[in-house]
Amino acid sequence: MMRNINILLCDTFPGRLPDFIPNYESLFMDLFASIGEQVSYKIFQTWQGELPSSVNDDELYLVPGSLDSAYDDKPWIVALVNWIERAYSRGARLMGVCFGHQAIARALGGEVRQYEGGFGTGVRASQVIDECMMPYFPGREMRLLYSHHDQVTALPDGAVRCATSDFCLNESFRIGHQVITFQGHPEFTVAYSRHLLLNHCDDIDQDVRQKALRSLEEMAPMGPAAARFALNLLN
Protein backbone atom coordinates (compact mmCIF):
# COMPACT_ATOMS: atom_id res chain seq x y z
CA MET A 1 0.00 0.00 0.00
CA MET A 2 1.31 3.45 -0.93
CA ARG A 3 1.41 5.73 2.10
CA ASN A 4 1.71 9.51 2.10
CA ILE A 5 3.86 10.80 4.95
CA ASN A 6 4.23 14.49 5.70
CA ILE A 7 7.43 15.19 7.68
CA LEU A 8 7.14 18.39 9.70
CA LEU A 9 10.89 19.00 9.96
CA CYS A 10 11.74 20.69 13.26
CA ASP A 11 15.53 20.85 12.83
CA THR A 12 18.17 20.16 10.18
CA PHE A 13 20.94 19.54 12.75
CA PRO A 14 23.62 21.58 10.95
CA GLY A 15 27.14 20.34 11.67
CA ARG A 16 25.87 17.25 13.50
CA LEU A 17 25.17 14.90 10.59
CA PRO A 18 28.06 12.72 9.38
CA ASP A 19 28.93 12.45 5.72
CA PHE A 20 27.03 9.18 5.34
CA ILE A 21 23.70 10.85 6.21
CA PRO A 22 22.62 13.35 3.51
CA ASN A 23 19.89 14.95 5.66
CA TYR A 24 17.82 14.16 8.74
CA GLU A 25 14.67 13.21 6.86
CA SER A 26 16.60 10.52 4.98
CA LEU A 27 16.81 8.54 8.24
CA PHE A 28 13.02 8.17 8.22
CA MET A 29 12.97 7.31 4.54
CA ASP A 30 15.53 4.56 5.12
CA LEU A 31 13.61 3.32 8.17
CA PHE A 32 10.29 2.93 6.35
CA ALA A 33 12.02 1.42 3.32
CA SER A 34 13.65 -1.16 5.62
CA ILE A 35 10.24 -2.57 6.54
CA GLY A 36 9.11 -2.75 2.92
CA GLU A 37 6.83 0.28 2.86
CA GLN A 38 6.25 2.17 -0.37
CA VAL A 39 6.00 5.76 0.77
CA SER A 40 5.68 9.16 -0.82
CA TYR A 41 6.91 12.11 1.19
CA LYS A 42 6.30 15.80 1.53
CA ILE A 43 8.74 17.78 3.67
CA PHE A 44 7.71 20.93 5.56
CA GLN A 45 10.37 23.26 6.96
CA THR A 46 8.41 23.68 10.17
CA TRP A 47 11.37 25.13 12.05
CA GLN A 48 11.06 28.02 9.58
CA GLY A 49 7.30 28.32 10.06
CA GLU A 50 6.11 26.10 7.22
CA LEU A 51 3.12 23.91 8.10
CA PRO A 52 0.51 21.98 6.07
CA SER A 53 -2.37 24.24 5.09
CA SER A 54 -4.84 21.34 5.29
CA VAL A 55 -4.95 17.79 6.62
CA ASN A 56 -6.13 14.54 5.11
CA ASP A 57 -7.22 11.68 7.34
CA ASP A 58 -5.64 9.12 4.99
CA GLU A 59 -2.15 10.61 5.35
CA LEU A 60 0.39 10.54 8.19
CA TYR A 61 1.84 13.67 9.80
CA LEU A 62 5.21 12.98 11.41
CA VAL A 63 6.75 15.40 13.92
CA PRO A 64 10.41 14.40 14.42
CA GLY A 65 13.33 15.51 16.61
CA SER A 66 14.85 18.90 17.35
CA LEU A 67 17.57 20.44 19.50
CA ASP A 68 14.92 22.85 20.82
CA SER A 69 12.58 22.08 23.71
CA ALA A 70 8.89 21.49 23.13
CA TYR A 71 7.96 23.66 26.13
CA ASP A 72 9.74 26.72 24.69
CA ASP A 73 7.61 29.53 23.29
CA LYS A 74 9.62 30.27 20.16
CA PRO A 75 7.16 31.44 17.48
CA TRP A 76 7.63 28.36 15.28
CA ILE A 77 7.10 26.01 18.24
CA VAL A 78 3.93 27.81 19.33
CA ALA A 79 2.68 27.67 15.73
CA LEU A 80 3.44 23.94 15.58
CA VAL A 81 1.68 23.24 18.89
CA ASN A 82 -1.39 25.15 17.71
CA TRP A 83 -1.32 23.31 14.38
CA ILE A 84 -1.15 19.92 16.13
CA GLU A 85 -4.17 20.80 18.25
CA ARG A 86 -6.18 21.81 15.17
CA ALA A 87 -5.01 18.86 13.09
CA TYR A 88 -5.91 16.40 15.83
CA SER A 89 -9.41 17.88 16.12
CA ARG A 90 -9.80 17.35 12.37
CA GLY A 91 -8.85 13.67 12.55
CA ALA A 92 -5.23 13.88 11.37
CA ARG A 93 -3.08 10.83 12.05
CA LEU A 94 -0.05 11.95 14.02
CA MET A 95 3.29 10.34 14.84
CA GLY A 96 5.82 11.98 17.15
CA VAL A 97 9.48 11.18 17.77
CA CYS A 98 11.48 12.66 20.70
CA PHE A 99 10.76 16.41 20.36
CA GLY A 100 7.68 15.45 18.34
CA HIS A 101 6.52 13.09 21.13
CA GLN A 102 6.81 16.01 23.53
CA ALA A 103 5.25 18.62 21.22
CA ILE A 104 2.21 16.43 20.60
CA ALA A 105 1.84 15.83 24.35
CA ARG A 106 1.99 19.58 25.01
CA ALA A 107 -0.47 20.40 22.24
CA LEU A 108 -3.05 17.90 23.48
CA GLY A 109 -2.92 18.90 27.14
CA GLY A 110 0.02 16.94 28.54
CA GLU A 111 3.11 18.26 30.30
CA VAL A 112 6.77 18.39 29.25
CA ARG A 113 9.74 19.23 31.47
CA GLN A 114 13.51 18.90 31.58
CA TYR A 115 14.33 15.69 33.41
CA GLU A 116 16.30 16.17 36.63
CA GLY A 117 17.78 12.67 36.33
CA GLY A 118 20.09 13.65 33.50
CA PHE A 119 20.63 13.03 29.80
CA GLY A 120 19.20 9.93 28.11
CA THR A 121 21.38 8.49 25.37
CA GLY A 122 22.54 5.23 23.81
CA VAL A 123 20.22 2.22 23.62
CA ARG A 124 17.60 1.92 26.35
CA ALA A 125 15.16 -0.91 27.01
CA SER A 126 11.62 -0.17 28.13
CA GLN A 127 8.74 -2.38 29.19
CA VAL A 128 5.87 -2.64 26.73
CA ILE A 129 2.57 -2.42 28.62
CA ASP A 130 0.01 -1.70 25.89
CA GLU A 131 -1.70 -4.78 24.46
CA CYS A 132 -1.73 -3.25 20.97
CA MET A 133 2.05 -2.96 20.98
CA MET A 134 2.95 -6.36 22.41
CA PRO A 135 2.79 -8.40 19.15
CA TYR A 136 5.62 -6.27 17.74
CA PHE A 137 7.98 -6.66 20.68
CA PRO A 138 8.73 -10.23 21.81
CA GLY A 139 9.34 -10.40 25.53
CA ARG A 140 7.44 -7.13 26.00
CA GLU A 141 10.69 -5.18 25.67
CA MET A 142 11.26 -2.24 23.32
CA ARG A 143 14.84 -1.11 22.70
CA LEU A 144 15.39 2.23 20.98
CA LEU A 145 18.19 4.76 20.54
CA TYR A 146 17.87 7.96 22.57
CA SER A 147 19.19 11.51 22.79
CA HIS A 148 17.16 13.71 25.15
CA HIS A 149 17.12 15.94 28.23
CA ASP A 150 13.34 16.54 28.28
CA GLN A 151 10.50 14.15 29.03
CA VAL A 152 6.71 13.99 28.94
CA THR A 153 5.77 14.09 32.62
CA ALA A 154 1.97 13.99 32.23
CA LEU A 155 -0.01 12.44 29.38
CA PRO A 156 -2.88 14.14 27.55
CA ASP A 157 -6.39 13.12 28.57
CA GLY A 158 -7.39 9.91 26.83
CA ALA A 159 -3.81 8.84 26.10
CA VAL A 160 -2.64 5.28 26.76
CA ARG A 161 0.91 4.69 28.00
CA CYS A 162 2.43 2.12 25.64
CA ALA A 163 5.89 1.64 27.17
CA THR A 164 7.72 2.72 30.30
CA SER A 165 11.13 2.51 32.00
CA ASP A 166 12.78 3.51 35.24
CA PHE A 167 14.47 6.42 33.44
CA CYS A 168 11.40 7.63 31.54
CA LEU A 169 7.84 7.00 32.71
CA ASN A 170 6.26 7.81 29.35
CA GLU A 171 8.46 6.15 26.73
CA SER A 172 5.56 5.94 24.28
CA PHE A 173 1.89 6.81 24.20
CA ARG A 174 -1.03 6.58 21.82
CA ILE A 175 -4.51 8.00 21.52
CA GLY A 176 -6.74 5.42 19.90
CA HIS A 177 -5.59 4.72 16.36
CA GLN A 178 -4.96 8.39 15.62
CA VAL A 179 -1.79 9.28 17.57
CA ILE A 180 1.39 7.35 18.38
CA THR A 181 4.56 8.82 19.86
CA PHE A 182 7.99 7.62 21.01
CA GLN A 183 10.52 9.31 23.26
CA GLY A 184 13.20 7.28 21.50
CA HIS A 185 14.38 7.55 17.91
CA PRO A 186 13.25 4.62 15.73
CA GLU A 187 14.97 6.34 12.80
CA PHE A 188 18.43 6.54 14.40
CA THR A 189 21.09 4.03 13.41
CA VAL A 190 23.84 2.71 15.67
CA ALA A 191 26.43 4.39 13.44
CA TYR A 192 24.72 7.76 13.78
CA SER A 193 24.35 7.43 17.55
CA ARG A 194 28.02 6.51 17.85
CA HIS A 195 28.92 9.57 15.77
CA LEU A 196 26.91 11.81 18.10
CA LEU A 197 28.43 10.30 21.24
CA LEU A 198 31.99 10.60 19.96
CA ASN A 199 31.71 14.06 18.40
CA HIS A 200 28.83 16.02 19.94
CA CYS A 201 28.44 14.99 23.58
CA ASP A 202 31.33 16.73 25.32
CA ASP A 203 28.90 18.46 27.68
CA ILE A 204 27.58 15.25 29.25
CA ASP A 205 29.11 13.21 32.03
CA GLN A 206 31.85 10.93 30.70
CA ASP A 207 30.48 7.93 32.60
CA VAL A 208 27.13 8.48 30.86
CA ARG A 209 28.84 8.65 27.49
CA GLN A 210 30.88 5.49 28.09
CA LYS A 211 27.82 3.59 29.30
CA ALA A 212 25.93 4.73 26.20
CA LEU A 213 28.75 3.61 23.90
CA ARG A 214 28.76 0.18 25.57
CA SER A 215 24.99 -0.07 25.08
CA LEU A 216 25.49 0.28 21.32
CA GLU A 217 27.55 -2.91 21.41
CA GLU A 218 25.40 -4.84 23.85
CA MET A 219 21.80 -4.13 22.78
CA ALA A 220 20.27 -4.16 19.32
CA PRO A 221 17.77 -1.31 18.78
CA MET A 222 14.30 -2.17 17.49
CA GLY A 223 13.48 0.88 15.37
CA PRO A 224 11.95 -1.12 12.49
CA ALA A 225 9.55 -2.86 14.90
CA ALA A 226 8.47 0.53 16.28
CA ALA A 227 7.95 1.86 12.76
CA ARG A 228 5.92 -1.20 11.75
CA PHE A 229 3.75 -0.88 14.85
CA ALA A 230 3.19 2.84 14.23
CA LEU A 231 2.19 2.47 10.58
CA ASN A 232 -0.11 -0.48 11.26
CA LEU A 233 -1.73 1.30 14.21
CA LEU A 234 -2.41 4.43 12.17
CA ASN A 235 -3.41 2.58 9.00
C-alpha positions as CSV (number, residue, x, y, z in Angstrom):
1,M,0.0,0.0,0.0
2,M,1.3,3.4,-0.9
3,R,1.4,5.7,2.1
4,N,1.7,9.5,2.1
5,I,3.9,10.8,4.9
6,N,4.2,14.5,5.7
7,I,7.4,15.2,7.7
8,L,7.1,18.4,9.7
9,L,10.9,19.0,10.0
10,C,11.7,20.7,13.3
11,D,15.5,20.9,12.8
12,T,18.2,20.2,10.2
13,F,20.9,19.5,12.7
14,P,23.6,21.6,10.9
15,G,27.1,20.3,11.7
16,R,25.9,17.2,13.5
17,L,25.2,14.9,10.6
18,P,28.1,12.7,9.4
19,D,28.9,12.4,5.7
20,F,27.0,9.2,5.3
21,I,23.7,10.8,6.2
22,P,22.6,13.3,3.5
23,N,19.9,14.9,5.7
24,Y,17.8,14.2,8.7
25,E,14.7,13.2,6.9
26,S,16.6,10.5,5.0
27,L,16.8,8.5,8.2
28,F,13.0,8.2,8.2
29,M,13.0,7.3,4.5
30,D,15.5,4.6,5.1
31,L,13.6,3.3,8.2
32,F,10.3,2.9,6.4
33,A,12.0,1.4,3.3
34,S,13.7,-1.2,5.6
35,I,10.2,-2.6,6.5
36,G,9.1,-2.8,2.9
37,E,6.8,0.3,2.9
38,Q,6.3,2.2,-0.4
39,V,6.0,5.8,0.8
40,S,5.7,9.2,-0.8
41,Y,6.9,12.1,1.2
42,K,6.3,15.8,1.5
43,I,8.7,17.8,3.7
44,F,7.7,20.9,5.6
45,Q,10.4,23.3,7.0
46,T,8.4,23.7,10.2
47,W,11.4,25.1,12.1
48,Q,11.1,28.0,9.6
49,G,7.3,28.3,10.1
50,E,6.1,26.1,7.2
51,L,3.1,23.9,8.1
52,P,0.5,22.0,6.1
53,S,-2.4,24.2,5.1
54,S,-4.8,21.3,5.3
55,V,-4.9,17.8,6.6
56,N,-6.1,14.5,5.1
57,D,-7.2,11.7,7.3
58,D,-5.6,9.1,5.0
59,E,-2.2,10.6,5.3
60,L,0.4,10.5,8.2
61,Y,1.8,13.7,9.8
62,L,5.2,13.0,11.4
63,V,6.7,15.4,13.9
64,P,10.4,14.4,14.4
65,G,13.3,15.5,16.6
66,S,14.9,18.9,17.4
67,L,17.6,20.4,19.5
68,D,14.9,22.8,20.8
69,S,12.6,22.1,23.7
70,A,8.9,21.5,23.1
71,Y,8.0,23.7,26.1
72,D,9.7,26.7,24.7
73,D,7.6,29.5,23.3
74,K,9.6,30.3,20.2
75,P,7.2,31.4,17.5
76,W,7.6,28.4,15.3
77,I,7.1,26.0,18.2
78,V,3.9,27.8,19.3
79,A,2.7,27.7,15.7
80,L,3.4,23.9,15.6
81,V,1.7,23.2,18.9
82,N,-1.4,25.2,17.7
83,W,-1.3,23.3,14.4
84,I,-1.1,19.9,16.1
85,E,-4.2,20.8,18.3
86,R,-6.2,21.8,15.2
87,A,-5.0,18.9,13.1
88,Y,-5.9,16.4,15.8
89,S,-9.4,17.9,16.1
90,R,-9.8,17.3,12.4
91,G,-8.9,13.7,12.5
92,A,-5.2,13.9,11.4
93,R,-3.1,10.8,12.1
94,L,0.0,11.9,14.0
95,M,3.3,10.3,14.8
96,G,5.8,12.0,17.2
97,V,9.5,11.2,17.8
98,C,11.5,12.7,20.7
99,F,10.8,16.4,20.4
100,G,7.7,15.5,18.3
101,H,6.5,13.1,21.1
102,Q,6.8,16.0,23.5
103,A,5.3,18.6,21.2
104,I,2.2,16.4,20.6
105,A,1.8,15.8,24.3
106,R,2.0,19.6,25.0
107,A,-0.5,20.4,22.2
108,L,-3.0,17.9,23.5
109,G,-2.9,18.9,27.1
110,G,0.0,16.9,28.5
111,E,3.1,18.3,30.3
112,V,6.8,18.4,29.3
113,R,9.7,19.2,31.5
114,Q,13.5,18.9,31.6
115,Y,14.3,15.7,33.4
116,E,16.3,16.2,36.6
117,G,17.8,12.7,36.3
118,G,20.1,13.7,33.5
119,F,20.6,13.0,29.8
120,G,19.2,9.9,28.1
121,T,21.4,8.5,25.4
122,G,22.5,5.2,23.8
123,V,20.2,2.2,23.6
124,R,17.6,1.9,26.3
125,A,15.2,-0.9,27.0
126,S,11.6,-0.2,28.1
127,Q,8.7,-2.4,29.2
128,V,5.9,-2.6,26.7
129,I,2.6,-2.4,28.6
130,D,0.0,-1.7,25.9
131,E,-1.7,-4.8,24.5
132,C,-1.7,-3.2,21.0
133,M,2.1,-3.0,21.0
134,M,3.0,-6.4,22.4
135,P,2.8,-8.4,19.2
136,Y,5.6,-6.3,17.7
137,F,8.0,-6.7,20.7
138,P,8.7,-10.2,21.8
139,G,9.3,-10.4,25.5
140,R,7.4,-7.1,26.0
141,E,10.7,-5.2,25.7
142,M,11.3,-2.2,23.3
143,R,14.8,-1.1,22.7
144,L,15.4,2.2,21.0
145,L,18.2,4.8,20.5
146,Y,17.9,8.0,22.6
147,S,19.2,11.5,22.8
148,H,17.2,13.7,25.2
149,H,17.1,15.9,28.2
150,D,13.3,16.5,28.3
151,Q,10.5,14.2,29.0
152,V,6.7,14.0,28.9
153,T,5.8,14.1,32.6
154,A,2.0,14.0,32.2
155,L,0.0,12.4,29.4
156,P,-2.9,14.1,27.6
157,D,-6.4,13.1,28.6
158,G,-7.4,9.9,26.8
159,A,-3.8,8.8,26.1
160,V,-2.6,5.3,26.8
161,R,0.9,4.7,28.0
162,C,2.4,2.1,25.6
163,A,5.9,1.6,27.2
164,T,7.7,2.7,30.3
165,S,11.1,2.5,32.0
166,D,12.8,3.5,35.2
167,F,14.5,6.4,33.4
168,C,11.4,7.6,31.5
169,L,7.8,7.0,32.7
170,N,6.3,7.8,29.4
171,E,8.5,6.2,26.7
172,S,5.6,5.9,24.3
173,F,1.9,6.8,24.2
174,R,-1.0,6.6,21.8
175,I,-4.5,8.0,21.5
176,G,-6.7,5.4,19.9
177,H,-5.6,4.7,16.4
178,Q,-5.0,8.4,15.6
179,V,-1.8,9.3,17.6
180,I,1.4,7.3,18.4
181,T,4.6,8.8,19.9
182,F,8.0,7.6,21.0
183,Q,10.5,9.3,23.3
184,G,13.2,7.3,21.5
185,H,14.4,7.5,17.9
186,P,13.2,4.6,15.7
187,E,15.0,6.3,12.8
188,F,18.4,6.5,14.4
189,T,21.1,4.0,13.4
190,V,23.8,2.7,15.7
191,A,26.4,4.4,13.4
192,Y,24.7,7.8,13.8
193,S,24.4,7.4,17.5
194,R,28.0,6.5,17.8
195,H,28.9,9.6,15.8
196,L,26.9,11.8,18.1
197,L,28.4,10.3,21.2
198,L,32.0,10.6,20.0
199,N,31.7,14.1,18.4
200,H,28.8,16.0,19.9
201,C,28.4,15.0,23.6
202,D,31.3,16.7,25.3
203,D,28.9,18.5,27.7
204,I,27.6,15.2,29.2
205,D,29.1,13.2,32.0
206,Q,31.8,10.9,30.7
207,D,30.5,7.9,32.6
208,V,27.1,8.5,30.9
209,R,28.8,8.6,27.5
210,Q,30.9,5.5,28.1
211,K,27.8,3.6,29.3
212,A,25.9,4.7,26.2
213,L,28.8,3.6,23.9
214,R,28.8,0.2,25.6
215,S,25.0,-0.1,25.1
216,L,25.5,0.3,21.3
217,E,27.6,-2.9,21.4
218,E,25.4,-4.8,23.9
219,M,21.8,-4.1,22.8
220,A,20.3,-4.2,19.3
221,P,17.8,-1.3,18.8
222,M,14.3,-2.2,17.5
223,G,13.5,0.9,15.4
224,P,11.9,-1.1,12.5
225,A,9.6,-2.9,14.9
226,A,8.5,0.5,16.3
227,A,8.0,1.9,12.8
228,R,5.9,-1.2,11.8
229,F,3.8,-0.9,14.9
230,A,3.2,2.8,14.2
231,L,2.2,2.5,10.6
232,N,-0.1,-0.5,11.3
233,L,-1.7,1.3,14.2
234,L,-2.4,4.4,12.2
235,N,-3.4,2.6,9.0
